[in-house]
Amino acid sequence: MQKTIIVTGPDLASSATKLLQQQGFTLVHTAPYSQEEELLQLVEQHHPVGIISRMGKITAKVIDAALPNLKVIAKHGVGVDNIDIQTAAERNIPVVVASGANAVSVAEHTIALLLTVTKQILPLDDSLRCGRWEKPGFSGYEVSGKNMGLLGMGSIAQETARIAKGLNINLFGYDPYAEDALFEQFSVQRCATVDELLANSQILSLHSPLTEETRQIINQDSIAKLPAGSFIINTARGGLIDELALVAAIESKHLAGAGLDTFAVEPPAADHPFFQHNNIVVTPHIAGVTNEGSTRVSISAAEGILTITAGEKLPAHRVINRKLMASPQDFVQNGE
C-alpha cells in the first residue's frame, strides 16, 4: 500500500523530501493556506499516514476524514494553534513539533526587527530613495542599556536572550512553566507576574504560544503598563496582540514602535491599519524561514513522522498533545 504524506504548503526542504522518499513515502503538496474543503478532498483521495502542517488549519473534520490511515501530524515549526490538538489526542494521533529547530533563525529576526524599528531604517531608506536627505532633525534610539522583557522562555526566547546580551541589553523574563535555572543560565531576571515584566520592559519581545490564556494578552490595559516610549516585537503569534489597541498606542505615542512578523489573520487585509504607520515594521511570518532553519525544521518534521510510523517513540517535548492523550506512553520515551 502506498504511504502518503500530505504537506500543507507548496514546498519542503529537499533533504527532508529525499529522506521521506527513501523510506517509501509519497508527498502530496497543497497550495498555500488551503481551505478546509480542499484538505478534505485531498485526505479522502490520498488516505495519508501523516500530515506535515505548514500553512492553513488542520481541523477536526480533516483529522477525522484522514482516519483510519492517519498516524501522525508533524508541525513544520512549534506553533500548533492551527491544529486541533484536542481532537488529534482523542483520536490517539500524536502532534509532533520541531522544538528548537528554527530558534536561531527566529531569534535573529527578532533582533533584526528590533534594530530596524529603533533605528528607523525603513523610513530612512524610503526617504533617501525619494531624494530626501533627512539627517537634520533625525534621532534614533540606542538599544544598549535598555531593558528587554521576554514573555515566554522557550528555545527562541533563549536564543534571543543570548544575542541581546551581546548588545548590552538588560533582560527580564516571565514564564510560569520554566525553571529558575533557565533564567539564571541566560542571565534573565525572573519576574513573578506579567505586570512586573511589563513595568520593566522598554522593549517587550513576545515568545509565548497562543492559547486561550494568552490570546490578546497584549491589550489596551497591558500596553498601558509598559513605560512610555516602549517597543513591542512579536515573532510568536499574532493573536497574542489586540491589534487595534497596539495601533492606538502607536498613534498616542505611548509606544514608539513595533516590529511584527505575525498577525491575528494571515495574510492581513491590504488595508490593515498597521500599514499606515512607518514605525510599525512588518514581515510576512517568515522569521524562521532561512536556508538553515527551514532545513532543520523540515528534517525534524520528517524524522518525527518516520519515528511514529515505525512504531518508535519520541522525547516528551516533541509530542505537544501528550498530556491530552489517554495513552501517551505509546508515543513518548521512558514513560515521560
PAZAPA-4460 file (N, C-alpha, C; in steps of 0.05 Angstrom, whole numbers, plus 32768, in hexadecimal, padded with zeros to 4 digits):
% residues 336
    n_x    n_y    n_z   ca_x   ca_y   ca_z    c_x    c_y    c_z   seq   type   mol
   8011   7FE8   8000   8000   8000   8000   8012   8019   8000     1      M     A
   800A   802D   7FF0   8019   8045   7FEE   8018   8055   8008     2      Q     A
   802F   805F   8011   8030   806F   802A   8032   808C   8021     3      K     A
   801D   809B   8027   801B   80B7   801E   801C   80CA   8036     4      T     A
   802B   80E0   8032   802C   80F6   8045   8021   810F   8037     5      I     A
   800E   811C   8043   8005   8136   8038   8014   814C   8046     6      I     A
   801F   815E   8036   802D   8176   8040   801C   818E   803A     7      V     A
   8013   819C   804E   8001   81B3   804A   8012   81CC   8043     8      T     A
   801B   81CC   802B   802B   81E2   8021   803A   81D9   8008     9      G     A
   8044   81EB   7FF8   804F   81E3   7FDE   806B   81D7   7FDF    10      P     A
   8079   81D9   7FF6   8094   81CF   7FF5   809D   81C3   8010    11      D     A
   80B2   81B4   800F   80BF   81A9   8026   80DD   81A7   801F    12      L     A
   80EE   81AA   8032   810B   81A8   802C   8111   818F   801C    13      A     A
   8122   8191   8008   8127   817A   7FF6   8133   8163   8006    14      S     A
   8144   8169   801A   8150   8153   802A   813B   8144   8039    15      S     A
   8126   8151   8043   8110   8143   8051   80FF   8133   803E    16      A     A
   80FA   813F   8026   80EB   8131   8012   80FA   8117   800A    17      T     A
   8113   8119   8006   8123   8102   7FFE   8123   80ED   8014    18      K     A
   8125   80F6   802D   8125   80E3   8044   810B   80D3   8044    19      L     A
   80F5   80E0   8041   80DB   80D3   8041   80D8   80C0   8029    20      L     A
   80E0   80CA   8012   80DD   80B9   7FFA   80EE   80A0   7FFB    21      Q     A
   8106   80A3   8007   8117   808B   800A   810B   8076   801C    22      Q     A
   80F9   807E   802D   80EB   806B   803F   80D0   8063   8033    23      Q     A
   80CB   8069   801A   80B4   805F   800C   809B   8070   800E    24      G     A
   809E   8089   8017   8087   809B   8019   8083   80AC   8000    25      F     A
   806B   80B1   7FF9   8064   80C4   7FE4   8059   80DD   7FF0    26      T     A
   8062   80F4   7FE6   805A   810E   7FF1   8046   811B   7FDE    27      L     A
   8030   8126   7FEA   801C   8135   7FDB   801B   8151   7FE8    28      V     A
   8020   8165   7FD7   8020   8181   7FE1   8006   818F   7FDB    29      H     A
   7FFE   81A1   7FED   7FE7   81B1   7FE8   7FF0   81CD   7FDF    30      T     A
   7FDD   81DD   7FD7   7FE2   81F9   7FD2   7FE6   8208   7FED    31      A     A
   7FF2   821F   7FED   7FF5   822E   8006   7FDA   8234   8013    32      P     A
   7FD8   8230   802D   7FC0   8237   803C   7FA6   822B   8030    33      Y     A
   7FA8   8211   802A   7F90   8204   8020   7F79   8204   8034    34      S     A
   7F61   8206   802A   7F49   8206   803B   7F42   81E9   8042    35      Q     A
   7F30   81E6   8055   7F28   81CC   8060   7F1E   81BA   804A    36      E     A
   7F0E   81C4   8037   7F02   81B4   8022   7F18   81A7   8011    37      E     A
   7F2C   81B6   800A   7F42   81AB   7FF9   7F51   8195   8009    38      E     A
   7F56   819A   8022   7F64   8185   8032   7F53   816C   8035    39      L     A
   7F39   8170   8039   7F27   8159   803B   7F28   8148   8021    40      L     A
   7F28   8155   800A   7F2A   8146   7FF1   7F44   8137   7FEF    41      Q     A
   7F5A   8144   7FF7   7F74   8137   7FF5   7F77   811F   8007    42      L     A
   7F6E   8121   8020   7F71   810B   8033   7F5F   80F4   802A    43      V     A
   7F47   80FA   8020   7F35   80E5   8017   7F40   80D7   7FFE    44      E     A
   7F4F   80E6   7FEE   7F5A   80DB   7FD5   7F73   80CB   7FDA    45      Q     A
   7F84   80D4   7FED   7F9F   80C9   7FF0   7FA3   80B8   8009    46      H     A
   7F90   80BA   801C   7F92   80AA   8035   7FAD   80AB   8042    47      H     A
   7FB6   80C3   804A   7FD1   80C6   8055   7FD6   80B8   806F    48      P     A
   7FEE   80AF   8073   7FF6   80A5   808D   8001   80BB   809F    49      V     A
   8009   80D1   8092   8014   80E8   80A0   800D   8102   8093    50      G     A
   800C   8117   80A3   8008   8132   8098   801E   8144   80A4    51      I     A
   802B   8152   8092   803E   8167   809B   8030   8181   8098    52      I     A
   802B   818E   80AF   801C   81A7   80B0   802D   81BF   80AD    53      S     A
   802A   81CD   8096   8039   81E6   8092   8026   81FE   8092    54      R     A
   8013   81FE   807E   8001   8215   807B   7FE4   820B   807C    55      M     A
   7FD2   821B   8087   7FB6   8213   8089   7FB1   8203   80A2    56      G     A
   7F98   81FC   80A6   7F8F   81EF   80BF   7F8A   81D2   80BB    57      K     A
   7F92   81C2   80CF   7F8B   81A6   80D0   7F74   81A3   80E4    58      I     A
   7F5C   81A2   80DA   7F44   81A2   80EB   7F3C   8186   80F3    59      T     A
   7F28   8184   8104   7F1E   816A   810D   7F13   815B   80F5    60      A     A
   7F06   8169   80E2   7EFB   815B   80CA   7F11   814F   80B9    61      K     A
   7F27   815E   80B6   7F3D   8154   80A6   7F49   813B   80B4    62      V     A
   7F4D   813D   80CE   7F58   8126   80DD   7F46   810D   80DA    63      I     A
   7F2D   8111   80DE   7F1A   80FA   80DD   7F19   80EF   80C1    64      D     A
   7F1A   8100   80AD   7F19   80F7   8091   7F32   80E6   808A    65      A     A
   7F48   80EB   8098   7F61   80DD   8092   7F63   80C2   80A0    66      A     A
   7F51   80BD   80B3   7F51   80A3   80C1   7F45   808D   80AE    67      L     A
   7F4D   8074   80B3   7F5F   806A   80C8   7F7C   8069   80C1    68      P     A
   7F83   8073   80A9   7F9F   8071   80A0   7FB2   8084   80AF    69      N     A
   7FA8   809C   80B6   7FB8   80B0   80C2   7FC5   80A7   80DC    70      L     A
   7FDF   80A9   80DF   7FEE   80A1   80F6   7FFB   80B8   8105    71      K     A
   8001   80CE   80F7   8010   80E3   8104   800C   80FD   80F4    72      V     A
   800D   8113   8103   800D   812E   80F8   8027   813B   8101    73      I     A
   8037   8145   80EF   8050   8152   80F6   804E   816F   80EF    74      A     A
   8053   8180   8102   8053   819D   80FD   806E   81A6   80F3    75      K     A
   806D   81B5   80DD   8086   81C0   80D2   808D   81D9   80E2    76      H     A
   8096   81D5   80FA   809B   81EB   810D   8092   81E2   8129    77      G     A
   8089   81F5   8139   8080   81EF   8154   8064   81F9   815B    78      V     A
   805A   820D   814D   8040   8218   8153   802A   8206   8149    79      G     A
   8018   81FD   815A   8004   81EA   8152   7FE7   81F5   8154    80      V     A
   7FE5   820F   8154   7FCA   821B   8156   7FBA   8217   813D    81      D     A
   7FC6   820D   8128   7FB7   8207   810F   7FB0   81E9   810D    82      N     A
   7FB5   81DA   8122   7FAF   81BD   8123   7F9C   81B8   813A    83      I     A
   7F87   81A8   8135   7F75   81A1   814B   7F82   818A   815B    84      D     A
   7F93   8192   816E   7FA3   817E   817C   7F91   816D   818F    85      I     A
   7F7B   8178   8198   7F69   816A   81AA   7F5C   8152   819A    86      Q     A
   7F52   8158   8183   7F47   8143   8172   7F5C   812E   816B    87      T     A
   7F74   8137   8164   7F89   8124   815E   7F8F   8112   8175    88      A     A
   7F90   811D   818D   7F95   810D   81A5   7F7E   80F9   81AA    89      A     A
   7F66   8101   81A6   7F4F   80EF   81AA   7F4F   80D9   8196    90      E     A
   7F5B   80DD   817F   7F5D   80C8   816A   7F77   80B9   816C    91      R     A
   7F87   80BF   8182   7FA0   80B1   8186   7FB4   80B8   8170    92      N     A
   7FB4   80D0   8166   7FC6   80DA   8152   7FDA   80ED   815F    93      I     A
   7FF4   80E6   8161   8007   80F9   816C   800C   8111   8159    94      P     A
   800E   8128   8165   8016   8140   8156   8032   8147   815E    95      V     A
   8044   8145   814B   8061   8146   814F   806B   8162   8147    96      V     A
   807B   816F   8158   8086   8189   8152   80A4   8188   814E    97      V     A
   80AE   819C   8140   80CB   819E   813A   80D8   81B0   814E    98      A     A
   80D9   81A7   8167   80E2   81B8   817D   80FF   81C2   8178    99      S     A
   8102   81DC   8178   811D   81E8   8176   812A   81E9   815B   100      G     A
   811D   81DC   8147   812B   81D9   812E   812F   81F4   811F   101      A     A
   811D   8207   8123   8120   8221   8115   8125   8237   8129   102      N     A
   812C   8230   8142   812F   8244   8157   8143   825A   8150   103      A     A
   815A   8253   8145   816E   8267   813E   8164   827A   8129   104      V     A
   8157   826F   8114   814C   8280   80FF   8137   8294   810A   105      S     A
   8125   828A   811A   8110   829C   8125   811C   82B1   8138   106      V     A
   812F   82A8   8148   813C   82BB   815B   814B   82D1   814B   107      A     A
   8159   82CA   8136   8167   82DE   8126   8153   82F1   811A   108      E     A
   813C   82E7   8111   8128   82F8   8105   811C   830B   811A   109      H     A
   8119   8301   8133   810F   8311   8149   8121   8329   814D   110      T     A
   813B   8325   814D   814E   833A   8151   814F   834C   8138   111      I     A
   814C   8340   8120   814B   8350   8108   8133   8364   8108   112      A     A
   811C   835A   8110   8105   836B   8113   810A   8382   8127   113      L     A
   8116   837A   813E   811B   838E   8152   812D   83A4   8148   114      L     A
   8143   839D   813B   8155   83B1   8131   8149   83C1   811A   115      L     A
   8139   83B4   8109   812D   83C2   80F3   811A   83D8   80FD   116      T     A
   810A   83D1   8111   80F6   83E5   811B   8103   83FA   812C   117      V     A
   8117   83F3   813D   8123   8407   814F   8135   841A   813F   118      T     A
   8141   8410   812A   8153   8421   811A   8144   842E   8102   119      K     A
   812A   8428   8100   8118   8433   80EB   8124   842E   80CF   120      Q     A
   812E   8417   80CB   813C   8410   80B2   812A   8413   8099   121      I     A
   8111   8409   809B   8100   8408   8083   80F8   8424   807A   122      L     A
   80EE   8436   808C   80E7   8451   8083   80FF   8460   8079   123      P     A
   8116   845C   8085   812E   846A   807C   8136   8460   8060   124      L     A
   8135   8446   805C   813A   843B   8041   8127   8446   802D   125      D     A
   810D   8446   8034   80F9   8450   8021   80FD   846D   801A   126      D     A
   8102   847E   802E   8105   849B   8029   811E   84A1   8019   127      S     A
   8133   8492   801D   814C   8496   800E   8148   848F   7FF1   128      L     A
   813A   8479   7FEC   8134   8471   7FD1   8122   8485   7FC2   129      R     A
   8113   8494   7FD2   8101   84A9   7FC7   810F   84C4   7FC5   130      C     A
   8129   84C4   7FCA   8139   84DC   7FC7   813B   84EF   7FDF   131      G     A
   8132   84E5   7FF6   8133   84F5   800E   814A   84ED   8020   132      R     A
   815A   8500   8029   8170   84FB   803C   8168   8505   8057   133      W     A
   815E   84F3   8067   8150   84FA   8080   8161   84F8   8099   134      E     A
   817B   84FC   8096   818C   84FC   80AD   8186   8513   80C0   135      K     A
   8181   852B   80B7   817A   8541   80C9   8160   853A   80D8   136      P     A
   8161   853B   80F2   8149   8536   8102   8144   8519   8109   137      G     A
   8154   8506   80FE   814F   84EA   8103   815C   84E2   811D   138      F     A
   814E   84CF   812B   815A   84C3   8143   814E   84A7   8147   139      S     A
   815F   8493   8147   8157   8478   814C   8159   8470   8169   140      G     A
   8159   8456   816E   815A   844C   818A   8171   8438   818C   141      Y     A
   8180   8439   81A3   8192   8424   81A9   8183   840E   81B8   142      E     A
   818C   83F5   81B2   8181   83DF   81C2   8193   83D7   81D9   143      V     A
   81AD   83DE   81D7   81C0   83D8   81EC   81B6   83E5   8206   144      S     A
   81B6   83D5   821B   81AE   83DF   8235   8190   83DF   823A   145      G     A
   8180   83D9   8226   8163   83D8   8229   815A   83BE   8235   146      K     A
   8142   83BD   8240   8136   83A5   824C   8125   8397   8237   147      N     A
   812A   837E   8233   8119   836D   8221   810A   8359   8232   148      M     A
   80F0   8357   822F   80E0   8343   823C   80DA   832D   8229   149      G     A
   80DE   8314   8232   80D8   82FC   8222   80BF   82EF   822D   150      L     A
   80A9   82EF   821E   8091   82E2   8226   8092   82C6   821C   151      L     A
   809A   82B3   822E   80A0   8298   8226   80BE   8293   8225   152      G     A
   80C6   827B   822D   80E3   8275   822F   80E9   825B   8220   153      M     A
   80DC   8256   820A   80E2   823F   81FA   80FC   8242   81EA   154      G     A
   8101   8230   81D7   811A   8230   81C9   811F   8249   81B9   155      S     A
   810A   8255   81AE   810E   826E   819F   8115   8285   81B1   156      I     A
   8107   8287   81C8   810E   829B   81DC   812A   8298   81E6   157      A     A
   8133   827F   81E9   814E   827B   81F3   8163   8285   81DF   158      Q     A
   815E   827F   81C5   8171   8289   81B1   8170   82A7   81AF   159      E     A
   8158   82B2   81B1   8155   82CF   81B1   8165   82DC   81C8   160      T     A
   8163   82D0   81DF   8172   82D9   81F7   8190   82D8   81F2   161      A     A
   8199   82C3   81E6   81B6   82C0   81E0   81C0   82D6   81CE   162      R     A
   81B1   82DC   81B9   81B9   82F2   81A7   81B6   830D   81B4   163      I     A
   81A0   8311   81C2   819B   832B   81CF   81B1   8332   81E4   164      A     A
   81BA   831D   81F1   81CF   8322   8205   81E8   832E   81F8   165      K     A
   81EE   8325   81E0   8205   8330   81D1   8201   834D   81C9   166      G     A
   81E8   8357   81CA   81E2   8373   81C4   81E0   8383   81DE   167      L     A
   81E8   8377   81F4   81E7   8384   820E   81CA   838C   8217   168      N     A
   81B7   837B   8210   819C   837F   8217   8196   8370   8232   169      I     A
   8189   837D   8244   8181   8371   825E   8168   8360   8259   170      N     A
   8169   8348   8264   8154   8335   825E   8142   832E   8276   171      L     A
   8128   832F   8271   8114   8327   8284   8102   8312   8277   172      F     A
   80F7   8300   8286   80E6   82EB   827A   80D0   82E2   828B   173      G     A
   80BB   82D8   827E   80A4   82CC   828C   809D   82B2   827E   174      Y     A
   809C   829C   828D   8093   8283   8283   808C   8271   829B   175      D     A
   8073   826D   82A1   806C   825E   82B9   8074   8241   82B8   176      P     A
   807B   8237   82A0   8081   821A   829D   809F   8215   829C   177      Y     A
   80B0   8229   829C   80CD   8225   8299   80DA   8224   82B5   178      A     A
   80F0   8215   82B6   80FE   8212   82CF   8110   822B   82D4   179      E     A
   8115   8231   82EE   8127   8247   82F4   8142   8245   82E7   180      D     A
   814C   822C   82E5   8166   8228   82DA   8168   8232   82BD   181      A     A
   8152   8231   82AF   8152   823A   8293   8156   8258   8292   182      L     A
   8149   8267   82A3   814C   8284   82A4   8169   828B   82AC   183      F     A
   8174   827C   82BF   8190   8281   82C7   81A3   827B   82B1   184      E     A
   819E   8266   82A2   81B0   825E   828C   81B4   8274   8277   185      Q     A
   819E   8282   8272   819E   8297   825D   819F   82B3   8269   186      F     A
   81A5   82B6   8282   81A8   82D0   8290   818F   82E0   828C   187      S     A
   8178   82D3   8290   815E   82E1   828E   8152   82E3   82AA   188      V     A
   814B   82FC   82B2   813E   8300   82CC   8121   82F7   82CB   189      Q     A
   811B   82E4   82DC   8100   82D9   82DB   80EB   82EC   82E8   190      R     A
   80D5   82F0   82DA   80BF   8300   82E4   80A9   82ED   82EE   191      C     A
   809D   82F4   8304   8088   82E3   8311   806E   82E4   8303   192      A     A
   8068   82FB   82F5   804F   82FF   82E7   8053   830C   82CC   193      T     A
   803F   830A   82BC   8040   8319   82A2   8042   8337   82A7   194      V     A
   8033   8341   82BA   8034   835D   82C0   8050   8367   82C8   195      D     A
   805E   8356   82D7   807A   835E   82DE   808B   835E   82C5   196      E     A
   8087   834B   82B3   8096   834B   829A   8090   8364   828A   197      L     A
   8077   836B   8287   8070   8383   8278   807C   839C   8283   198      L     A
   807B   839F   829D   8086   83B7   82AA   80A4   83BB   82A5   199      A     A
   80B2   83A5   82A0   80CF   83A6   829C   80D8   83A5   827F   200      N     A
   80C5   83A5   826C   80CB   839F   8250   80CA   83B8   823E   201      S     A
   80E1   83C4   8239   80E2   83D9   8224   80E0   83CC   8208   202      Q     A
   80E7   83B3   8207   80E3   83A2   81EF   80D5   8389   81F8   203      I     A
   80BE   8383   81ED   80B0   836B   81F4   80B0   8358   81DD   204      L     A
   80BC   8340   81E1   80BE   832D   81CB   80AD   8314   81D2   205      S     A
   809B   830D   81C0   8088   82F8   81C6   8092   82DD   81BC   206      L     A
   8091   82C9   81CE   809A   82AE   81C7   8088   8299   81D4   207      H     A
   806F   829F   81D5   805B   828D   81E2   804B   827F   81CD   208      S     A
   8042   8266   81D2   802F   8259   81C1   8014   8267   81C3   209      P     A
   8004   8264   81AE   7FE9   826F   81AF   7FD6   825B   81BB   210      L     A
   7FCB   8261   81D2   7FB7   8251   81DF   7F9F   8263   81E7   211      T     A
   7F8B   8257   81F2   7F74   8268   81FB   7F7E   827A   8212   212      E     A
   7F91   8271   8221   7F9C   8281   8237   7FAC   8299   822D   213      E     A
   7FBA   8295   8216   7FCC   82AB   820C   7FC0   82BB   81F6   214      T     A
   7FA9   82B3   81EB   7F9D   82C2   81D5   7F98   82E0   81DD   215      R     A
   7FA3   82F2   81CD   7FA1   830F   81D2   7FAB   8316   81EE   216      Q     A
   7FC0   8308   81F7   7FCC   830F   8211   7FD9   832B   820F   217      I     A
   7FE0   8334   81F7   7FE9   834F   81F3   7FD2   835F   81E8   218      I     A
   7FC5   836E   81FA   7FAD   837D   81F4   7FB0   8399   81FF   219      N     A
   7F9A   83A8   81FF   7F9B   83C4   8207   7FA6   83C7   8224   220      Q     A
   7F9D   83B6   8236   7FA5   83B8   8252   7FC3   83B0   8255   221      D     A
   7FCB   839B   8248   7FE7   8392   824C   7FFA   83A5   823E   222      S     A
   7FF3   83B0   8227   8004   83C3   8219   8008   83DC   822B   223      I     A
   7FF3   83E4   8238   7FF4   83FC   824A   8008   83F8   8260   224      A     A
   800E   83DF   8268   8021   83D9   827D   803E   83D9   8274   225      K     A
   8042   83DA   825A   805E   83DD   8250   8067   83FA   8254   226      L     A
   8081   83FF   8258   808B   841A   8259   8084   8429   8240   227      P     A
   807F   8443   8242   807A   8453   822A   8092   8452   8218   228      A     A
   808D   8451   81FE   80A2   844F   81EA   80AE   8434   81E6   229      G     A
   809F   841F   81EE   80A9   8404   81EB   80A5   83F9   81CF   230      S     A
   80B1   83E2   81CA   80AE   83D4   81B1   80A4   83B7   81B6   231      F     A
   8094   83AD   81A4   808A   8392   81A5   8094   8383   818C   232      I     A
   809F   836B   8191   80A9   835A   817B   809A   833F   817E   233      I     A
   808E   8336   8168   807F   831D   8168   8087   830B   8151   234      N     A
   8095   82F5   8158   809C   82E0   8145   808E   82C6   814E   235      T     A
   807A   82C8   815F   806D   82B0   8169   8053   82AC   815A   236      A     A
   803C   82B6   8165   8022   82B2   8158   8013   82CD   8159   237      R     A
   8006   82D4   8143   7FF9   82ED   8141   7FE2   82F0   8154   238      G     A
   7FD5   82D9   815B   7FBE   82DA   816D   7FC5   82E2   818A   239      G     A
   7FDF   82E4   8190   7FE7   82ED   81AB   7FE1   830B   81AF   240      L     A
   7FDD   8319   8199   7FDA   8336   819A   7FBE   833F   8191   241      I     A
   7FB2   8351   81A0   7F9B   8360   8197   7FA5   8375   8183   242      D     A
   7FA2   8370   816A   7FAF   8380   8156   7FA5   839D   8156   243      E     A
   7F8C   83A1   815A   7F81   83BD   815B   7F8C   83CC   8173   244      L     A
   7F90   83BE   8189   7F9B   83CB   81A1   7FB8   83D3   819C   245      A     A
   7FC7   83C2   818D   7FE2   83C9   8186   7FE3   83E1   8174   246      L     A
   7FD2   83E2   8160   7FD1   83F9   814E   7FCB   8413   815E   247      V     A
   7FB8   8411   8170   7FB0   8428   8180   7FC8   8432   8191   248      A     A
   7FD7   841F   819C   7FEF   8427   81AC   8005   8433   819B   249      A     A
   8007   842A   8182   801A   8437   8170   8011   8453   816A   250      I     A
   7FF7   8457   8165   7FED   8471   815D   7FEE   8485   8174   251      E     A
   7FEB   847A   818D   7FED   848C   81A4   800A   8491   81AD   252      S     A
   801D   8482   81A0   8039   8484   81A5   8041   8477   81C0   253      K     A
   802F   8469   81CC   8037   8459   81E4   804B   8444   81DB   254      H     A
   8047   8438   81C4   805B   8426   81B8   806A   8435   81A3   255      L     A
   8085   8431   81A3   8095   843F   818F   8097   842F   8175   256      A     A
   8090   8415   8176   8091   8405   815E   808C   83E8   8164   257      G     A
   8089   83D9   814F   8085   83BC   8151   8091   83AE   8139   258      A     A
   809A   8396   813E   80A4   8384   8128   8095   836A   8129   259      G     A
   8086   8364   8114   8073   834E   8115   8076   833B   80FD   260      L     A
   807A   8322   8104   807C   830D   80EF   8062   82FD   80ED   261      D     A
   8050   8300   8100   8038   82F0   8100   801F   8301   8104   262      T     A
   8008   82F7   80FB   7FF0   8307   80FB   7FD8   82F5   8105   263      F     A
   7FC3   8302   810F   7FAC   82F4   8118   7F9F   82E3   8102   264      A     A
   7F9E   82EF   80EA   7F95   82E1   80D2   7FAB   82E3   80BD   265      V     A
   7FB2   82CC   80B2   7FC8   82CC   809E   7FBF   82C0   8084   266      E     A
   7FC6   82CD   806E   7FD2   82E7   806C   7FBF   82FD   8075   267      P     A
   7FCA   8314   807F   7FB8   832A   8087   7FAB   8338   806F   268      P     A
   7F95   8346   8073   7F88   8354   805E   7F9A   836B   8053   269      A     A
   7F96   8371   803A   7FA6   8386   802D   7FA3   83A1   803B   270      A     A
   7F8D   83A6   8048   7F88   83C0   8055   7F8C   83BE   8073   271      D     A
   7F9C   83AA   807C   7FA1   83A7   8099   7FAD   83C1   80A4   272      H     A
   7FA4   83CA   80BB   7FAE   83E3   80C6   7FCC   83E3   80CC   273      P     A
   7FD8   83CC   80D0   7FF5   83CB   80D4   8004   83D9   80BD   274      F     A
   7FFA   83D7   80A5   8008   83E0   808D   8008   83FF   808B   275      F     A
   7FF9   840C   809C   7FF7   8429   809C   800C   8436   80AD   276      Q     A
   801D   8427   80BA   8030   8432   80CD   804C   8428   80C7   277      H     A
   805E   843A   80C1   8079   8432   80BA   808A   842A   80D1   278      N     A
   8080   842D   80EA   808F   8423   8101   8084   8408   810A   279      N     A
   8073   83FC   80F9   806C   83DF   80FD   8079   83D0   80E5   280      I     A
   808D   83C1   80EB   809B   83B1   80D7   808E   8395   80D6   281      V     A
   8087   838C   80BE   8079   8373   80BB   8087   8361   80A7   282      V     A
   8086   8347   80AD   8090   8332   809B   807C   831C   809A   283      T     A
   807B   830C   8084   8065   82F8   8080   8069   82DD   808D   284      P     A
   806C   82DD   80A8   806F   82C4   80B7   8085   82B2   80AB   285      H     A
   809D   82BE   80A8   80B3   82B0   809C   80CC   82B0   80AE   286      I     A
   80C9   82B6   80C8   80E0   82B7   80DA   80F0   829D   80D9   287      A     A
   80E3   8287   80D7   80F1   826D   80D8   80F9   8263   80BD   288      G     A
   80F3   8273   80A8   80F7   8269   808C   8113   8273   8083   289      V     A
   8127   8263   808A   8142   8266   807F   814A   824B   8073   290      T     A
   815F   824C   8063   8168   8232   8058   816E   821E   806E   291      N     A
   817C   8228   8082   8185   8216   8098   816D   820D   80A9   292      E     A
   815D   8221   80B2   8147   821B   80C3   8132   820A   80B6   293      G     A
   812B   8210   809D   8117   8201   808F   811F   81E4   808B   294      S     A
   8139   81E0   8086   8143   81C5   8082   8141   81B5   809C   295      T     A
   8149   81C2   80B3   8148   81B4   80CC   812B   81AD   80D4   296      R     A
   8119   81C0   80CF   80FC   81BC   80D6   80F1   81A6   80C5   297      V     A
   80F6   81A6   80AB   80EC   8192   8099   80F6   8176   80A0   298      S     A
   8110   8174   80A6   811C   815B   80AE   810F   8151   80C8   299      I     A
   810B   8163   80DB   80FF   815C   80F5   80E3   8151   80F1   300      S     A
   80D3   815F   80E0   80B8   8155   80DA   80B8   813A   80CD   301      A     A
   80CA   8137   80BA   80CC   811D   80AC   80D4   8107   80BF   302      A     A
   80E8   810C   80D0   80F1   80F8   80E3   80DC   80F1   80F7   303      E     A
   80CB   8105   80FE   80B5   80FF   8110   80A1   80EC   8104   304      G     A
   809B   80F0   80EB   8089   80DE   80DD   8095   80C2   80DA   305      I     A
   80AE   80C1   80D3   80BB   80A7   80D0   80BC   8097   80EA   306      L     A
   80C1   80A6   8100   80C2   8099   811A   80A7   808D   8122   307      T     A
   8092   809D   8120   8078   8094   8129   806D   807E   8117   308      I     A
   8070   8081   80FD   8065   806D   80EA   8074   8053   80EC   309      T     A
   808D   8054   80F7   809C   803B   80FC   8096   802E   8116   310      A     A
   8083   803A   8125   807C   802F   813F   808F   8036   8155   311      G     A
   80A1   8049   8150   80B4   8051   8165   80AA   806A   8173   312      E     A
   80BA   8073   8187   80B1   8088   8199   80C4   80A0   8197   313      K     A
   80B9   80B8   819F   80C7   80D1   819E   80CB   80DC   81BB   314      L     A
   80DE   80EE   81BF   80E0   80FC   81D8   80C6   810B   81DE   315      P     A
   80BF   810D   81F7   80A5   8118   81FF   80A0   8134   81F3   316      A     A
   80B4   8145   81F3   80B0   8160   81EA   80A9   8162   81CC   317      H     A
   80AD   814C   81BD   80A7   814C   81A1   8089   8147   819B   318      R     A
   807B   813A   81AE   805F   8133   81AA   804E   8147   81BA   319      V     A
   8045   815B   81AC   8039   8173   81B9   801E   816D   81C6   320      I     A
   8010   8159   81BD   7FF5   8153   81C8   7FF6   813A   81DA   321      N     A
   800D   8133   81E4   8010   811A   81F4   7FFE   811B   820E   322      R     A
   7FFC   8133   821A   7FEC   8134   8233   7FCE   8133   822E   323      K     A
   7FC6   8134   8215   7FAA   8132   820F   7FA2   8115   8206   324      L     A
   7FB6   8104   8204   7FB2   80E9   81F9   7FAC   80D5   820F   325      M     A
   7F9C   80C1   8209   7F97   80AC   821C   7FAF   809A   8220   326      A     A
   7FBE   8096   820B   7FD5   8083   820C   7FEE   8090   8201   327      S     A
   7FF9   80A6   820D   8010   80B3   8202   8029   80A1   8202   328      P     A
   8029   808D   8213   8040   807B   8214   8045   806C   81FA   329      Q     A
   8031   806B   81E9   8034   805E   81CF   8047   806E   81BD   330      D     A
   804B   8087   81C3   805A   8099   81B1   8071   80A7   81BE   331      F     A
   8072   80A6   81D9   8086   80B6   81E7   809A   80A4   81F5   332      V     A
   80B4   80AB   81F3   80C9   809B   81FE   80C8   809A   821D   333      Q     A
   80D0   8084   8228   80D5   8081   8244   80BD   8088   8256   334      N     A
   80A5   8086   824B   808D   808B   825B   808B   80A8   8264   335      G     A
   8098   80BA   8256   8097   80D7   825E   807B   80E2   825C   336      E     A
***
